[in-house]
Amino acid sequence: MIALVSKNEFGVVSEKGSGVGRVTPKLVTTNANPLIPNPSPPKTGEKGVKNAVFPNPSPPRTGEKGVKDEGCTNAFASMASILREARVCQTLLFMLSLFIGEMRVWAQSLQFDTNPSVACRELVDSEFTQSVPDEKLIVVDCQVSVLGLGGRSALDECLFHFYSPELFARVHDFSPKTLVSTDVVGNIQIEHEGVQSHGVHVGANGDGSGILTAQISANQEQRSEENRSHEILPPREVVTAAGTLGRGTGVYFKIRRTTQQSLEGTHCFSLILRVPAGWRAGYLRLHCQAFSARTRLQDPQMMAQSAFMIPLYLKGDAEAKQQAMRLMAAEQSLIAMVRERGDVLQKASRPSIWYDVALKAPKVPDQWLVTLLRQSADTATQPYERYLPTEIQEHIAVLRSEKMKMLNFSLGTL
């Protein structure tokens, strides 16, 4: 019998015999070395021999001599990548900690101060008196100081807010007004230079006998130059912004640091207030805030803030001046008592550790003192006040009594 053997693209051998006429698939094992004959296929079921259905040898075991551990290599590469990312994060955190540390230092060393009281003078305006006979105008000149006890200041902007908690006064006018400025002296000159060129080219080629070639060309060019210049105003930035708030019961001043203006030092503000015709005394509240500069990483952050009471009295009125001093003393005494009895106040606000564990609201709000100082004289007693120490409750009662007396001086009933 004659058999023909052929191999297809998948490595399967087909044996064709003339007498049998059948096709038998066989597995062909190819040896890379032509000097070594191909070994016979292993028998299925023999000890130590894999099944012929799975002819691939077993993968090398990890740790064998001469075998590279790909798992360990990938693990080391992943660990190295993690360490690099960790170093980058550590560097960023270090830089952020330095910036936050500098902000905290400046927040602790930045201080505000203002007048303990202001003697107001009456502004005589016959036209205003005729139009509004039951009111008069008073002038309040106030100074606010900003002090930074550090090196190079990160301070970029300050906001000062004057307002009347009793709503006895309305803002008639104020100074300074909104101001814009620039570092450029004079106007900015812009020059324009232009060159225009026009050309005409005509050409003709002729070939008569194949040897003789004639060319005719003409060229005409026009050239013109134009120079223009004009001046524009330099861009200006707002260095001081001012306006009213609270439907005219308050006024704000926002001052920015520039190359020509410093935020540290004394700032003078002048307010013209409309008060009742019998006004003798009153008070304003001042809220000061300091902000850092805007960076690529974050928006402006508030660095420090302070709040003050500014008693007002009519110049030359001794009784009104004494009432203004009593009101200031009552507030300062309350603040000092809260600082002295801080531990007792903490226990009264959170009687047990359960308030912190269960995230339960304290009996006394954390910002209760700030809220109380901003309240008007006729504000009702708050529910949390019964949890305060007795000494603090007594100082609160004195402060409210002095505020009520000051309200009578503001309305002209005393």
C-alpha positions as CSV (number, residue, x, y, z in Angstrom):
1,M,0.0,0.0,0.0
2,I,1.3,3.4,-0.9
3,A,0.6,6.2,1.7
4,L,0.8,9.9,1.1
5,V,1.5,12.1,4.1
6,S,0.5,15.8,4.1
7,K,0.5,18.5,7.0
8,N,-2.0,21.3,7.1
9,E,-1.6,24.8,8.8
10,F,-2.5,23.5,12.2
11,G,0.2,20.8,12.2
12,V,-2.2,17.9,11.7
13,V,-0.9,15.1,9.4
14,S,-3.2,13.4,7.0
15,E,-2.3,9.9,5.7
16,K,-3.9,8.7,2.5
17,G,-3.6,5.1,1.3
18,S,-4.7,3.9,-2.1
19,G,-6.3,0.7,-0.8
20,V,-7.9,2.0,2.5
21,G,-9.1,5.4,1.5
22,R,-9.1,6.9,5.1
23,V,-7.6,9.9,6.8
24,T,-6.0,9.4,10.1
25,P,-4.9,12.5,12.2
26,K,-1.5,12.3,13.8
27,L,0.4,14.6,16.1
28,V,3.7,15.8,14.8
29,T,6.5,16.7,17.2
30,T,9.1,19.0,15.7
31,N,12.6,19.1,17.2
32,A,14.6,22.3,16.7
33,N,17.9,20.3,16.5
34,P,18.1,18.3,13.3
35,L,20.9,16.0,14.8
36,I,18.6,14.7,17.5
37,P,15.6,12.6,16.2
38,N,12.2,13.4,17.3
39,P,11.2,11.4,20.4
40,S,8.3,9.1,20.2
41,P,5.1,10.5,21.7
42,P,4.6,9.6,25.3
43,K,2.1,7.0,26.2
44,T,-1.0,7.9,28.0
45,G,-1.2,6.7,31.6
46,E,2.5,6.0,32.3
47,K,3.9,7.1,35.6
48,G,5.5,10.5,35.4
49,V,4.1,11.1,31.9
50,K,1.4,13.7,31.2
51,N,-1.7,12.9,29.3
52,A,-1.2,13.4,25.6
53,V,-4.3,15.6,25.5
54,F,-2.2,18.1,27.5
55,P,1.2,17.9,25.9
56,N,2.5,21.3,27.2
57,P,5.0,20.9,30.0
58,S,4.2,22.2,33.5
59,P,5.2,25.8,34.2
60,P,8.4,26.3,36.1
61,R,8.0,26.6,39.9
62,T,8.8,29.8,41.6
63,G,12.2,29.7,43.2
64,E,13.8,27.1,41.0
65,K,17.4,27.7,40.1
66,G,17.8,29.5,36.8
67,V,14.1,30.4,36.5
68,K,13.2,34.1,36.7
69,D,10.3,34.8,39.1
70,E,8.0,37.1,37.1
71,G,5.7,37.6,40.1
72,C,8.4,39.0,42.3
73,T,9.5,41.3,39.5
74,N,6.0,42.7,39.1
75,A,5.7,43.1,42.9
76,F,9.0,45.0,43.1
77,A,7.9,47.2,40.2
78,S,4.6,48.0,41.9
79,M,6.3,48.7,45.2
80,A,8.8,51.0,43.5
81,S,5.9,52.9,41.8
82,I,4.0,53.2,45.1
83,L,7.2,54.5,46.9
84,R,7.7,57.1,44.1
85,E,4.1,58.3,44.5
86,A,4.4,58.3,48.3
87,R,7.5,60.5,48.0
88,V,5.6,62.9,45.8
89,C,2.7,63.0,48.2
90,Q,5.0,63.5,51.1
91,T,6.6,66.5,49.4
92,L,3.3,68.0,48.6
93,L,2.1,67.5,52.2
94,F,5.3,69.0,53.5
95,M,4.8,72.1,51.3
96,L,1.2,72.4,52.4
97,S,2.1,72.0,56.0
98,L,4.6,74.8,55.7
99,F,1.9,77.0,54.1
100,I,-0.7,76.1,56.8
101,G,1.9,76.7,59.5
102,E,2.7,80.1,58.2
103,M,-1.1,80.9,58.0
104,R,-1.5,79.8,61.6
105,V,1.4,81.9,62.8
106,W,0.0,84.9,61.0
107,A,-3.5,84.2,62.4
108,Q,-2.0,84.2,65.9
109,S,0.2,87.3,65.4
110,L,-2.3,89.4,63.5
111,Q,-4.0,91.9,65.7
112,F,-6.8,94.6,65.3
113,D,-7.6,97.5,67.5
114,T,-9.9,100.5,67.5
115,N,-11.1,103.4,69.6
116,P,-12.6,102.6,73.0
117,S,-15.2,105.3,72.4
118,V,-15.9,108.1,70.0
119,A,-17.1,111.6,70.7
120,C,-19.4,112.5,67.9
121,R,-20.1,116.0,66.6
122,E,-23.3,117.3,65.1
123,L,-23.2,118.3,61.5
124,V,-25.3,121.3,60.8
125,D,-27.1,121.1,57.5
126,S,-30.1,123.4,57.2
127,E,-31.4,121.8,54.0
128,F,-31.4,118.3,55.7
129,T,-33.0,119.7,58.8
130,Q,-35.8,121.3,56.8
131,S,-36.5,118.2,54.9
132,V,-36.3,115.8,57.9
133,P,-37.1,117.8,61.0
134,D,-37.2,114.8,63.3
135,E,-33.6,113.6,62.5
136,K,-30.1,115.1,62.7
137,L,-26.7,114.2,61.3
138,I,-23.7,113.2,63.4
139,V,-20.1,112.6,62.3
140,V,-18.3,109.5,63.6
141,D,-14.5,109.6,63.1
142,C,-13.0,106.1,63.8
143,Q,-9.5,104.7,63.5
144,V,-8.7,101.0,63.1
145,S,-5.1,99.6,63.5
146,V,-3.7,96.4,62.0
147,L,-0.6,94.9,63.4
148,G,1.3,91.9,62.0
149,L,4.0,90.4,64.3
150,G,5.7,88.2,61.7
151,G,8.2,88.3,58.9
152,R,7.0,88.8,55.4
153,S,3.3,89.4,55.5
154,A,0.9,87.0,53.7
155,L,-1.9,89.5,54.3
156,D,-3.6,90.6,51.1
157,E,-6.9,92.1,52.0
158,C,-8.8,93.5,55.1
159,L,-12.6,93.9,55.5
160,F,-14.1,96.3,58.1
161,H,-17.8,96.2,58.7
162,F,-19.5,98.9,60.8
163,Y,-23.2,98.3,61.8
164,S,-25.8,99.3,64.3
165,P,-27.4,96.4,66.2
166,E,-30.2,98.6,67.6
167,L,-31.0,100.1,64.1
168,F,-31.1,103.5,65.7
169,A,-28.8,105.0,63.0
170,R,-28.7,104.9,59.2
171,V,-25.7,105.7,57.0
172,H,-26.0,109.1,55.3
173,D,-22.4,109.3,53.9
174,F,-19.0,107.7,54.4
175,S,-15.4,108.1,53.6
176,P,-13.2,106.8,52.0
177,K,-15.1,105.9,48.9
178,T,-14.3,103.2,46.3
179,L,-10.8,104.0,44.9
180,V,-9.1,102.5,41.8
181,S,-5.4,103.0,41.1
182,T,-2.5,101.8,38.9
183,D,1.3,101.6,39.1
184,V,1.7,103.1,35.6
185,V,2.5,106.8,35.3
186,G,0.8,108.4,32.3
187,N,-0.9,106.7,29.4
188,I,0.3,103.6,27.5
189,Q,1.4,104.4,23.9
190,I,0.8,101.7,21.2
191,E,2.4,102.0,17.8
192,H,1.4,100.2,14.6
193,E,3.8,99.7,11.6
194,G,2.5,98.3,8.3
195,V,4.1,97.7,4.9
196,Q,2.0,97.1,1.8
197,S,3.5,95.8,-1.5
198,H,1.8,95.4,-4.9
199,G,3.5,93.7,-8.0
200,V,2.5,92.8,-11.5
201,H,4.4,90.2,-13.6
202,V,3.6,89.3,-17.2
203,G,5.7,86.6,-19.1
204,A,5.4,85.0,-22.5
205,N,7.4,82.0,-24.0
206,G,7.4,81.1,-27.7
207,D,9.1,78.1,-29.5
208,G,9.2,78.3,-33.3
209,S,11.8,75.8,-34.6
210,G,12.6,74.1,-31.4
211,I,16.0,75.9,-31.1
212,L,14.9,79.5,-30.8
213,T,13.1,80.6,-27.6
214,A,11.8,84.1,-26.9
215,Q,10.7,85.4,-23.5
216,I,9.0,88.7,-22.8
217,S,8.4,89.9,-19.2
218,A,7.2,93.0,-17.4
219,N,7.3,93.8,-13.7
220,Q,5.6,96.6,-11.9
221,E,5.8,97.0,-8.0
222,Q,4.2,99.5,-5.7
223,R,5.4,99.8,-2.0
224,S,3.8,101.9,0.7
225,E,4.5,102.2,4.5
226,E,2.1,103.2,7.2
227,N,2.9,104.1,10.8
228,R,0.2,104.8,13.4
229,S,0.3,105.4,17.1
230,H,-2.3,106.0,19.8
231,E,-2.5,106.1,23.6
232,I,-4.8,104.2,26.0
233,L,-5.4,104.6,29.7
234,P,-3.6,102.0,31.9
235,P,-5.7,99.3,33.5
236,R,-6.7,100.1,37.1
237,E,-7.3,97.9,40.1
238,V,-9.6,98.4,43.0
239,V,-7.5,99.2,46.1
240,T,-10.4,100.4,48.3
241,A,-14.1,99.3,48.0
242,A,-16.8,100.8,50.1
243,G,-20.6,100.6,50.3
244,T,-23.6,100.2,52.5
245,L,-25.1,97.0,54.0
246,G,-28.2,96.0,55.9
247,R,-30.6,98.4,54.1
248,G,-28.3,101.3,55.0
249,T,-27.8,100.4,58.6
250,G,-24.2,99.4,58.0
251,V,-21.2,100.2,55.9
252,Y,-18.2,98.2,54.8
253,F,-14.6,99.1,53.7
254,K,-12.5,96.5,51.8
255,I,-8.9,97.5,51.5
256,R,-6.3,95.6,49.4
257,R,-2.5,95.6,49.7
258,T,-0.7,97.1,46.7
259,T,2.8,98.3,45.9
260,Q,1.7,101.8,47.0
261,Q,-0.5,100.9,49.9
262,S,0.1,98.9,53.1
263,L,-2.5,97.1,55.1
264,E,-0.6,97.4,58.4
265,G,-0.9,100.6,60.3
266,T,-3.8,102.9,61.1
267,H,-6.8,103.3,58.8
268,C,-9.1,106.3,59.3
269,F,-12.8,106.0,58.5
270,S,-15.5,108.7,58.7
271,L,-19.2,108.0,58.9
272,I,-22.1,110.5,58.7
273,L,-25.1,108.9,60.4
274,R,-28.8,109.9,60.5
275,V,-30.1,109.6,64.1
276,P,-33.2,110.8,66.0
277,A,-33.3,114.5,66.8
278,G,-33.0,113.8,70.5
279,W,-30.0,111.4,70.2
280,R,-27.3,111.7,72.9
281,A,-25.5,108.4,72.9
282,G,-25.4,105.0,71.2
283,Y,-23.0,102.4,69.9
284,L,-21.8,100.6,66.8
285,R,-20.3,97.2,66.3
286,L,-17.1,96.7,64.2
287,H,-16.2,93.4,62.6
288,C,-12.7,93.1,61.2
289,Q,-11.4,90.3,59.0
290,A,-8.1,89.6,57.3
291,F,-7.6,87.4,54.2
292,S,-4.6,85.9,52.5
293,A,-3.8,86.2,48.8
294,R,-5.2,83.9,46.1
295,T,-2.8,81.2,44.9
296,R,-2.9,78.5,42.3
297,L,-3.7,75.9,45.0
298,Q,-6.4,77.6,46.9
299,D,-8.8,80.6,47.1
300,P,-8.2,83.4,49.7
301,Q,-8.4,82.2,53.2
302,M,-9.5,84.1,56.3
303,M,-6.4,84.6,58.5
304,A,-7.8,86.4,61.5
305,Q,-10.9,88.2,62.7
306,S,-12.0,90.4,65.6
307,A,-15.1,92.1,66.9
308,F,-15.5,95.4,68.9
309,M,-18.1,97.5,70.5
310,I,-17.6,101.2,69.8
311,P,-19.7,103.4,72.2
312,L,-20.7,106.8,70.8
313,Y,-21.8,109.9,72.7
314,L,-22.5,113.5,71.7
315,K,-19.4,115.7,72.3
316,G,-19.8,117.8,75.4
317,D,-22.5,115.6,77.0
318,A,-20.9,114.3,80.2
319,E,-23.9,112.1,81.2
320,A,-24.0,110.4,77.8
321,K,-20.2,109.8,78.0
322,Q,-20.6,108.1,81.4
323,Q,-23.3,105.8,80.0
324,A,-21.1,104.9,77.1
325,M,-18.3,104.0,79.5
326,R,-20.6,101.9,81.7
327,L,-21.8,99.9,78.6
328,M,-18.2,99.3,77.5
329,A,-17.2,98.1,81.1
330,A,-20.2,95.7,81.2
331,E,-19.2,94.0,78.0
332,Q,-15.5,93.8,79.0
333,S,-16.5,92.3,82.4
334,L,-18.6,89.6,80.7
335,I,-15.9,88.6,78.3
336,A,-13.4,88.4,81.2
337,M,-15.7,86.3,83.3
338,V,-16.3,83.8,80.4
339,R,-12.5,83.4,80.0
340,E,-12.1,82.9,83.7
341,R,-14.9,80.3,84.0
342,G,-14.1,78.5,80.8
343,D,-13.7,75.1,82.4
344,V,-17.0,75.3,84.3
345,L,-18.7,76.5,81.1
346,Q,-17.3,73.5,79.3
347,K,-18.7,71.1,81.8
348,A,-22.1,72.8,81.8
349,S,-22.2,72.6,78.0
350,R,-21.1,68.9,77.8
351,P,-22.0,67.3,81.2
352,S,-20.8,63.8,80.1
353,I,-18.5,62.2,77.5
354,W,-21.7,60.9,75.8
355,Y,-22.1,64.3,74.1
356,D,-18.8,63.8,72.2
357,V,-19.2,60.1,71.5
358,A,-22.8,60.3,70.2
359,L,-22.1,63.6,68.4
360,K,-24.9,65.2,70.5
361,A,-25.4,68.9,70.3
362,P,-24.1,70.7,73.4
363,K,-26.5,72.4,75.8
364,V,-24.7,75.7,75.2
365,P,-23.8,76.5,71.6
366,D,-20.1,77.1,70.9
367,Q,-20.7,80.5,69.4
368,W,-23.1,81.7,72.0
369,L,-21.0,84.6,73.3
370,V,-20.5,86.1,69.8
371,T,-24.2,85.8,69.1
372,L,-25.2,87.4,72.5
373,L,-22.9,90.4,72.0
374,R,-24.4,91.1,68.6
375,Q,-28.0,91.0,70.0
376,S,-30.0,94.2,70.6
377,A,-31.2,95.3,74.0
378,D,-34.7,93.9,73.6
379,T,-33.7,90.4,72.7
380,A,-35.4,87.7,74.8
381,T,-33.6,85.4,77.1
382,Q,-32.3,82.3,75.2
383,P,-33.0,78.7,76.5
384,Y,-29.3,77.8,76.8
385,E,-28.7,80.6,79.3
386,R,-30.1,78.5,82.2
387,Y,-27.1,76.1,81.8
388,L,-24.6,78.9,82.2
389,P,-22.8,79.4,85.5
390,T,-24.5,81.8,87.9
391,E,-21.8,84.4,87.7
392,I,-22.0,84.6,83.9
393,Q,-25.8,84.9,84.0
394,E,-25.4,87.9,86.3
395,H,-23.0,89.6,84.0
396,I,-25.4,89.0,81.0
397,A,-28.2,90.7,83.0
398,V,-26.0,93.7,83.7
399,L,-25.0,94.0,80.0
400,R,-28.6,93.9,78.9
401,S,-29.6,96.5,81.4
402,E,-26.8,98.9,80.2
403,K,-27.9,98.3,76.6
404,M,-31.4,99.2,77.4
405,K,-30.3,102.5,79.1
406,M,-28.1,103.2,76.0
407,L,-31.2,102.6,73.8
408,N,-33.1,105.3,75.7
409,F,-30.2,107.7,75.1
410,S,-30.3,106.8,71.4
411,L,-34.0,107.5,71.1
412,G,-33.7,110.8,73.1
413,T,-36.0,109.6,75.9
414,L,-33.3,110.3,78.6
